[in-house]
Amino acid sequence: MSTATSESIQAFTAAAFSTPDKFTEFCANGGKPLGGIIGGKSVSGSMNATFQSTDPGSQEVLATVCEMGEAEVAAAVDVAQKAFASWKDTPLEDRIALVNKLVQLCDRDRDVLLACEIRDGGKVSELAEGDFTQIRECAEYFSSVAQKIAMGDGAAMKVGDGVKGYTYREPWGVVAGIIPWNYPIVLTSWFIFPALLSGNTIIIKPAEDTPLSALYIANLAAEAGFPPGVINVVPGRGEITGQCIAEHPGVRYISFTGSPGIGQHILRICDRHGTRMKREMGGNGSAIVLDDADPELVARTVGRYVNQHFGQTCCTIHRVYVDKKIADPFIDAQKAFMEDLTIGYQADEGTQLGAVVNPTQQRRILQAQSETVSRGGEVLLSGGVAEVSGRDGFYIKPALYRTEPGVDCNPKEVFHTFATVCPVDSAEQALQLANSSPYGLGASVWTPDLDRGVALAKQFRDGTCQVNCHNSVAYGLPYGGQGISGGPGGGVNCEDTFLDYTQVKAVYVADYPG
Ligand code: ADP
């Protein structure tokens, strides 16, 4: 039985974090910009262009990074193709041993990788530490999957007189991961381990806001002994570096996480030359709170998820449908929880709501807050810019609105501590409203009656359906989206994910005629 009390439910919170010297030295790179990593070499790029990676909570420049253009993407594809010739035939035990070594090196340099998440990504330590554990968990899970899945020839079947047929499963070749800025270490791990263990060589395109962890992990991979060309990193803007990846016919498969507009755009490009692509493209997650739920306990728990990484978590809750019978105490408790969040610098002890990643995001969120009001949302917490003394970051206050069925004031993903609460007459009405979004990544039902909760949760049009929990991920279960939130493929974190990084051919063999 759960022992949680409403007071014990707290927002994700920062411990004080001091930046390790090793991170500072890595970023300084002896006074030179950090290059991309292509064929095991640091490459400054033919465009002679650089960009700065900054700390969103202070705008301090952390590192200057070289931007990779068309020539560098072509070079990365070329070296990855060459490396594929031997990597695909490297025995699985050897690939697993290299992955294990890489994980050990990540553990050794945990503080540096935490600094990447906290300083470059703007995350509080409680969340960053959880993200870090995903490196090992993901590597171990996909190592065990790799040992189970039969690559190569499947069982032969007779398909005619003197004719047999069988399947042949093989890696794609060169695959690319286009990674967003909100969970850099987690999403890099979710991409690299299944892709590498199934025998592909890879190109990582980190987000321009958070390039540091991928570059650091690639250095560790070289130290672990991965052959040059197996893991390449091409930092740069989406419309330059990312676009060149999408347009390169030598990339056989792309794993993309980001916004629906960009995901749909890349898919159209890929389709021109047959590159396959899987996509996770955000959400506008809903929570249904039934009449038998404890309003205070659930309001605080929902508030914790609304604020997970300051609402910049793809599947998190931004729409709440609460039964009218408990709506008033629920709303009071959720408002109190969000109002009490400690806004501050993400590396300072006690911070619960830090800065958003860049000024564009800040503008988008502030605009969405005012649109919610103009579309009929009743303001409970008004949002707006927040000031943090001594810190020049992109801070915004939490926003909470009361709404009612038929008032469409929260139609798109707003990547912040932002939610609308809509009192409803029934669970059925809540379900219909929850499913009215074009997104479909994650949704939850909150009730002590688990049977009732499960029956409702299964009716969500979402990739992840949850009862009394949210933002759930576990290795062995698919994490993916329905509607405009994702597809195709098996989502991430399950056996189908591994299969996504492989292709299957049918082989027919007939006796020689005559
Ligand atoms: P967000 O709005 O969350 O920043 P985006 O979809 O813009 O999400 O970005 C997600 C990832 O896609 C980033 O690595 C970004 O650089 C990349 N990206 C953006 N535009 C393109 C594009 N035209 N082609 C390929 N990748 C892109």
Boltz pocket constraint, residues with backbone or C-beta under 6 A from the ligand:
constraints:
  - pocket:
      binder: B
      contacts: [[A, 178], [A, 179], [A, 180], [A, 181], [A, 205], [A, 206], [A, 207], [A, 208], [A, 236], [A, 237], [A, 238], [A, 239], [A, 241], [A, 242], [A, 243], [A, 244], [A, 246], [A, 257], [A, 258], [A, 259], [A, 260], [A, 262], [A, 263], [A, 265], [A, 266]]
      max_distance: 6.0
